[in-house]
C-alpha cells in the first residue's frame, strides 16, 4: 500500500452516552419494501491464525484425561475410550482470525485427530464478550469457519464450552457485532445515515455439520462492504429473524431510540435509517440506540448499542487521540482551489488519479498528525490492515513530533516471554465511509476509530498503544 505521508486527525473513542431520557420511535417499515436478496451473502474465508506462543503438550492415553493451557484460558477434557492409544496432545495460542472473532484462539494438535467419543473444549470468554451473545467457532481446512450452535455458557465461571470429535483451530467470538455501525457519523441537514447490527445469516452445512450443530459463518455485512452489499442499501428489512443464533439462547432486537428527537428514525429489527432535520439543531448531535436481548431459561442478557451522529450544514472535521479532541473550523478544512487559514491546523481529503483516498488531520500547536489512506475507497466499512488482518484495506498512522513518536496500525503489542520478546495484541480499527464520490469538490463523509501501537523498544520488549478516532464531512481534492 502507498504510504505517502498524508496528515490525518483522529477521532476519539468517545464514550457513547446512553441517555436515560430518550425519545422512543415507532419501528415502521416502508410500504412496498422489496425484500433483501441474501443469496449473495457468502461464507467467510480467512487465513489461518498465526502462532502467539509456544506449544504446551501432555500425554493422554486410552483412559482419558484433562489438559489445560498454562494461562488457564482453555481446558480440554478427553473421556476414557476417546483415544485408542497414548497420544501427545498440544495446545498452542494463535491469533483469532474468525469473522466477529474476539478473545482467545488456540490450535489443538495433532490437527485432524478424531475421537471415538466427544471431547469437551472449555474456553474463558472474559472481557469483550457477552453471555448468550457469544460462541465458540472452529476453522476448517479451506479457511472457512463454523460457529457452534451448541455452545454452552457458564456465566459464573465465565466460560464457553462445546463438544467435538475432532481437533483443529478453536476461537471465541461474537454471535453479533457489539457495535452499531457506524458508531459515529456526520451528516448534512436532510441527509440520511443507514445503521445496522452485523451478524451471521442462518445457513446449513453438511449433514455431519448439521448433526453436530455447526453453522457455516456467513456475515451479513462484509468488513469491506461496498455499494453492492447490504449495508448501504435503503431497505430496512427486519433481518433479526434471519440471523444465526445458538440453540441455548433466543436473540431479540427490542426498541430503537433517538435522543433528542431531532430528525426522524425508521427502524426494523437489526436495521435503521436516521434522517437529519432541515436545520441544524441545538445541540447538533443525536444518539441512536438499540436494545438487544438474549433470553435463556427465563434469564435475559441485555445489550445496548449506540451510535452518535453529528448534524451540520457545513464541512466538518474532528479527531481525538487518547481522549483529547480537536475540532477544525471550516476555514481549516482545505477545499479545491480554496484559501488556507494561517492557524497551521489543517484537514484535507484527496483522491489521486490511481483512485487512492488520503485523509490528513494536523494540529500544529500540539504537533500531532493522523493519516488515513486506502487504495479501495467505497461506501461501507473498511478494516485497518493489521498483522491479525493483513487483508485490511486501510493504513493508519499517528505521528507526534515533540517528542518524536509514531504509531502504526501494523504494529503489535510487545510482550516479555522469558528471555525473548513476542507479539501480543494486534492493532484494531476500521474506516467507515457513509458517503463517497471521487469527483473534485464532491462531499465525502465518514468516521474511523481504532487502537494502534508504536514500535517501542524491542530490546526492553515494551511499547505503547494509542486510541484514535475521527469524524468528517469534507470535499474531495483531486491530485494527479
C-alpha positions in Angstrom: 0.0 0.0 0.0 1.2 3.5 -0.8 2.3 5.0 2.5 3.0 8.5 1.2 2.6 11.0 4.0 -0.9 12.4 4.4 -1.7 14.2 7.7 -4.8 12.8 9.3 -6.6 13.7 12.5 -8.1 11.1 14.6 -11.3 11.0 16.4 -11.9 10.0 19.9 -13.2 6.7 21.0 -15.5 9.0 22.9 -17.8 7.1 25.3 -21.2 6.7 23.7 -23.8 8.0 26.1 -26.9 6.1 26.7 -29.3 8.9 27.8 -32.0 7.9 30.2 -34.4 10.4 28.9 -34.6 9.1 25.4 -37.3 9.5 22.8 -38.9 6.3 21.5 -39.5 5.9 17.8 -42.0 3.7 16.0 -40.4 0.8 14.2 -42.3 1.5 11.0 -41.3 -0.4 7.8 -41.8 1.4 4.5 -44.7 0.2 2.4 -43.9 -1.9 -0.7 -40.4 -2.6 0.5 -38.5 -5.1 -1.6 -37.1 -8.0 0.4 -33.3 -8.1 0.6 -31.6 -10.7 -1.5 -29.4 -12.7 0.8 -28.3 -15.1 -1.9 -25.1 -13.1 -2.3 -24.1 -13.5 1.3 -21.1 -15.8 1.2 -19.1 -17.9 3.6 -16.2 -16.0 5.2 -12.7 -17.3 4.3 -9.7 -16.1 6.4 -6.0 -17.0 6.8 -5.1 -19.5 9.5 -4.2 -17.9 12.8 -0.5 -17.2 13.5 1.2 -18.7 16.5 1.3 -16.4 19.5 3.3 -18.6 21.8 4.9 -22.0 22.4 3.0 -25.3 22.3 2.1 -26.9 25.6 1.9 -30.7 25.3 0.7 -33.5 27.5 0.4 -37.3 27.1 -3.1 -38.7 27.2 -3.9 -42.4 26.9 -7.0 -44.5 26.4 -8.1 -43.8 30.0 -8.6 -40.1 29.1 -7.5 -37.0 30.9 -7.7 -33.2 31.2 -5.3 -30.8 29.5 -5.2 -27.1 30.4 -3.2 -24.4 28.8 -0.6 -22.7 31.1 -2.6 -19.5 31.0 -5.7 -21.3 32.2 -7.8 -20.0 29.3 -8.7 -23.3 27.7 -9.3 -26.8 29.0 -9.8 -30.0 27.0 -11.5 -32.9 28.7 -10.9 -36.2 26.9 -13.1 -39.1 28.2 -12.0 -42.7 28.6 -12.2 -44.6 25.3 -11.9 -41.5 23.2 -8.3 -42.4 22.2 -7.2 -45.9 21.4 -3.5 -45.3 22.2 -1.4 -42.8 24.1 -1.2 -39.5 22.2 0.7 -36.2 22.6 -2.0 -33.5 22.9 -0.9 -30.0 22.1 -2.3 -26.5 22.8 -0.9 -23.5 21.1 -2.2 -19.9 21.4 -2.9 -18.3 18.0 -4.3 -15.1 16.6 -8.1 -15.0 16.4 -8.9 -14.6 12.7 -12.6 -15.6 12.8 -15.3 -13.2 11.5 -16.5 -11.3 14.6 -13.8 -13.2 16.5 -13.0 -11.8 19.9 -10.9 -13.1 22.7 -8.7 -16.2 22.7 -7.7 -18.6 19.9 -5.9 -21.9 20.2 -4.7 -24.7 17.8 -5.3 -28.1 19.2 -2.9 -30.8 18.0 -2.4 -33.2 16.4 -4.6 -31.4 13.9 -7.2 -33.6 12.2 -7.3 -36.0 15.2 -10.7 -37.7 15.5 -12.0 -39.2 18.7 -14.2 -42.2 19.3 -16.1 -40.2 21.9 -16.7 -36.5 22.0 -14.2 -34.4 24.0 -15.2 -31.1 25.7 -13.5 -27.9 25.0 -14.0 -25.1 27.5 -12.7 -21.5 26.9 -12.8 -18.4 29.1 -14.7 -15.6 27.4 -13.7 -12.7 29.7 -13.8 -9.0 28.7 -15.2 -8.1 25.3 -17.7 -10.9 25.1 -21.2 -11.2 26.4 -23.0 -14.3 27.8 -25.7 -15.5 25.4 -24.3 -13.4 22.6 -21.0 -15.3 22.2 -20.0 -18.7 21.0 -17.0 -20.9 20.1 -16.1 -21.2 16.4 -13.7 -23.6 14.6 -11.9 -23.2 11.3 -11.9 -25.8 8.5 -9.0 -26.7 6.2 -10.3 -24.4 3.4 -10.2 -21.3 5.7 -14.0 -21.2 6.3 -15.5 -21.1 9.8 -18.2 -23.0 11.7 -20.0 -21.5 14.6 -21.0 -23.9 17.3 -24.8 -23.5 17.9 -24.5 -25.9 20.9 -22.1 -23.6 22.7 -22.9 -23.8 26.5 -22.4 -20.6 28.6 -21.4 -20.7 32.2 -21.8 -17.2 33.4 -20.5 -17.9 36.9 -17.2 -19.3 35.6 -17.3 -17.0 32.5 -16.7 -19.9 30.1 -18.0 -21.2 26.8 -18.0 -25.0 26.2 -18.6 -27.3 23.2 -18.2 -30.9 22.5 -16.4 -32.2 19.4 -14.9 -35.3 17.9 -12.0 -33.6 16.0 -9.1 -31.2 16.6 -8.4 -28.0 14.6 -8.3 -24.3 15.4 -10.8 -23.0 18.0 -11.6 -19.5 19.0 -14.2 -17.5 20.9 -16.3 -14.9 19.0 -19.4 -12.8 18.9 -22.7 -14.1 17.6 -23.4 -10.5 16.5 -21.2 -7.4 16.5 -21.4 -5.5 19.7 -21.3 -2.2 17.8 -24.0 -0.3 16.0 -22.4 0.6 12.6 -21.4 3.3 12.1 -20.6 4.0 15.7 -20.1 7.7 14.8 -21.2 9.6 11.8 -21.6 13.2 10.5 -24.4 14.0 8.2 -25.7 17.1 6.3 -29.1 18.6 7.1 -31.8 16.5 5.4 -29.2 13.7 4.8 -29.5 10.1 5.9 -27.4 7.6 7.8 -28.0 3.9 7.5 -27.4 2.0 10.7 -27.1 -1.8 11.2 -26.1 -4.5 13.5 -23.8 -7.1 11.9 -24.3 -10.8 12.4 -24.3 -14.1 10.6 -27.1 -15.3 8.2 -28.7 -18.6 9.0 -27.1 -21.3 6.9 -26.9 -25.0 6.5 -23.7 -27.0 6.5 -23.1 -30.6 5.5 -25.3 -33.4 7.0 -22.5 -34.1 9.5 -22.1 -30.4 10.4 -25.8 -30.1 10.9 -25.9 -33.2 13.1 -23.1 -31.6 15.3 -24.9 -28.2 15.4 -22.2 -26.4 13.3 -23.2 -23.3 11.3 -21.1 -22.1 8.3 -20.3 -18.4 9.1 -21.8 -16.1 6.5 -21.5 -12.4 7.8 -24.5 -10.3 6.6 -22.1 -7.5 6.0 -18.5 -7.9 5.0 -15.9 -5.8 6.7 -15.3 -4.2 3.3 -19.0 -3.9 2.4 -19.5 -1.8 -0.8 -22.4 -0.4 -2.8 -23.4 -3.8 -4.0 -23.7 -5.2 -0.5 -26.4 -4.9 2.1 -25.0 -2.1 4.3 -25.6 0.9 2.1 -29.0 -0.2 0.7 -32.0 1.9 1.7 -34.2 -1.1 2.7 -34.5 -1.5 6.4 -35.9 -5.0 6.3 -36.0 -6.8 9.7 -33.0 -9.1 9.4 -33.2 -10.3 13.0 -35.2 -13.4 12.1 -32.6 -14.3 9.5 -29.6 -14.1 11.9 -27.9 -17.2 13.2 -28.5 -18.0 16.8 -27.3 -20.5 19.4 -29.5 -23.4 20.4 -29.5 -22.2 24.0 -30.4 -18.6 23.6 -33.1 -16.7 21.7 -31.9 -13.3 20.3 -34.4 -10.4 20.2 -33.9 -6.9 18.8 -36.2 -4.8 21.0 -36.6 -1.0 21.0 -34.7 1.6 18.9 -34.4 5.1 20.4 -33.5 8.5 19.2 -32.3 11.2 21.7 -33.0 14.0 21.5 -35.9 13.8 19.0 -34.1 15.9 16.2 -34.9 14.4 12.8 -36.6 11.0 12.4 -35.8 7.4 12.8 -37.2 4.4 10.9 -36.2 1.1 12.3 -37.0 -2.6 11.9 -35.1 -5.4 13.6 -31.4 -5.1 13.1 -31.5 -2.1 10.7 -32.5 1.6 10.9 -32.4 4.8 8.9 -31.8 8.1 10.5 -32.9 11.3 8.6 -31.5 14.6 9.7 -33.7 17.7 10.2 -34.0 20.5 7.7 -31.9 22.8 10.0 -29.0 22.2 12.3 -30.5 21.5 15.8 -29.1 22.6 19.1 -27.4 20.5 20.3 -26.2 19.3 16.9 -25.6 15.7 17.9 -28.1 12.9 18.4 -27.8 9.4 19.8 -29.4 6.4 18.1 -29.5 3.2 20.3 -31.0 -0.3 20.0 -31.8 -2.7 22.9 -30.8 -6.3 22.2 -31.8 -9.3 24.4 -30.5 -12.8 24.6 -33.0 -15.0 26.6 -32.2 -18.3 28.2 -34.2 -20.3 30.8 -36.1 -17.2 31.8 -33.0 -15.1 32.2 -32.3 -12.2 29.9 -28.9 -10.8 29.0 -29.3 -7.2 27.8 -27.0 -5.2 25.5 -27.4 -1.6 24.3 -25.6 -0.4 21.2 -25.3 3.3 20.5 -24.3 5.5 17.5 -23.6 9.2 17.8 -24.5 11.3 14.8 -23.4 15.0 14.2 -25.7 17.1 12.1 -24.1 20.1 10.1 -24.8 22.3 7.2 -21.1 23.0 6.7 -18.0 20.9 6.2 -16.9 19.3 9.4 -13.8 17.5 10.7 -12.9 16.3 14.2 -10.3 13.9 15.6 -9.4 12.6 19.0 -6.3 11.0 20.4 -6.4 9.4 23.9 -9.4 11.5 24.8 -8.1 14.8 23.5 -10.3 16.2 20.8 -9.5 18.7 18.0 -12.3 20.3 16.0 -11.4 22.0 12.8 -13.1 25.3 11.7 -14.5 25.4 8.2 -11.6 27.6 7.1 -9.1 24.9 8.3 -10.7 22.3 6.0 -8.9 22.5 2.7 -11.2 22.9 -0.4 -10.3 22.7 -4.1 -8.6 26.0 -5.1 -9.6 27.5 -1.8 -7.5 29.6 0.6 -5.9 28.0 3.7 -6.1 29.8 7.1 -2.9 30.7 8.8 -3.6 28.8 12.1 -1.4 25.9 10.9 -4.2 23.5 11.6 -5.4 21.7 8.5 -7.7 18.9 7.4 -7.6 17.7 3.9 -9.1 14.8 1.9 -7.9 13.9 -1.6 -8.1 11.3 -4.2 -5.3 10.7 -6.8 -5.7 9.5 -10.4 -4.9 5.9 -9.2 -8.1 6.1 -7.0 -6.2 6.2 -3.7 -8.0 8.1 -0.9 -6.0 10.0 1.6 -7.2 11.9 4.7 -4.9 14.0 6.8 -5.6 15.9 10.1 -2.9 18.1 11.5 -2.9 20.1 14.8 0.1 22.4 14.5 0.1 23.7 18.1 0.1 20.2 19.6 2.4 18.9 16.8 0.3 15.9 16.0 -0.9 14.4 12.8 -3.2 11.5 11.9 -3.1 10.0 8.5 -5.7 7.5 7.0 -5.4 6.2 3.4 -6.8 3.4 1.4 -6.4 2.2 -2.2 -10.0 0.9 -2.3 -12.3 3.7 -1.2 -16.0 2.8 -1.3 -19.1 3.3 0.8 -19.1 0.9 3.7 -16.7 -0.2 6.4 -13.1 -1.0 5.6 -10.8 -2.6 8.2 -7.4 -1.4 9.2 -4.6 -3.5 7.8 -3.0 -5.3 10.9 -0.9 -8.3 11.5 -4.1 -10.1 12.6 -6.0 -9.0 9.4 -3.4 -8.3 6.7 -6.1 -8.2 4.1 -7.3 -4.9 5.6 -7.5 -2.1 3.1 -6.8 0.9 5.4 -3.4 2.2 6.6 -3.5 4.4 9.7 -0.6 6.4 11.3 -0.4 8.8 14.2 2.6 11.0 14.5 3.6 13.3 17.3 6.7 15.3 16.6 7.6 16.6 20.1 8.8 14.2 21.3 9.0 12.2 18.1 6.9 9.1 18.3 5.0 7.2 15.6 2.1 4.7 15.9 1.1 2.4 13.1 -1.8 0.0 12.5 0.6 -2.8 11.5 2.5 -2.7 14.8 1.7 -5.1 17.6 2.0 -5.1 21.4 5.4 -6.3 22.6 5.4 -8.9 25.5 8.2 -10.4 27.5 8.4 -14.2 27.0 11.2 -15.4 29.3 14.4 -14.1 27.7 12.7 -13.3 24.4 10.2 -10.8 23.1 6.9 -11.9 21.5 4.0 -10.2 19.9 0.8 -9.7 21.8 -2.4 -7.9 20.8 -2.6 -6.6 17.3 -3.8 -3.1 16.4 -7.5 -2.8 15.6 -9.8 -0.4 13.8 -11.7 0.5 10.7 -12.7 3.3 8.4 -16.4 3.8 7.6 -17.4 5.9 4.5 -21.1 6.8 4.7 -20.9 8.8 1.5 -18.2 8.7 -1.1 -17.6 10.2 -4.6 -14.2 10.9 -6.1 -15.1 13.9 -8.1 -13.3 17.2 -7.2 -15.4 19.1 -4.7 -17.7 16.2 -4.0 -18.7 15.6 -0.4 -17.3 12.6 1.4 -18.4 11.7 4.9 -17.4 9.0 7.4 -15.6 8.1 10.6 -12.7 6.0 11.8 -11.6 4.5 15.1 -9.1 2.1 16.4 -6.2 1.3 18.7 -2.8 1.3 17.2 0.7 0.6 18.6 4.1 2.2 18.3 7.3 0.3 17.6 8.5 0.9 21.1 11.7 -0.6 22.4 12.2 -4.2 21.1 15.2 -4.7 23.4 13.3 -3.9 26.5 10.3 -5.5 24.9 7.9 -2.7 25.7 5.7 -0.4 23.7 2.5 1.7 24.0 -0.9 1.9 22.2 -3.0 4.9 21.5 -6.7 5.2 20.7 -7.6 7.2 17.6 -10.9 8.2 16.2 -12.5 10.8 14.0 -15.5 12.1 12.0 -15.5 14.1 8.9 -17.6 15.6 6.1 -15.1 17.1 3.7 -14.7 18.0 0.0 -12.6 15.9 -2.4 -9.3 17.5 -3.6 -8.1 15.7 -6.8 -4.4 15.3 -7.4 -2.6 14.0 -10.5 
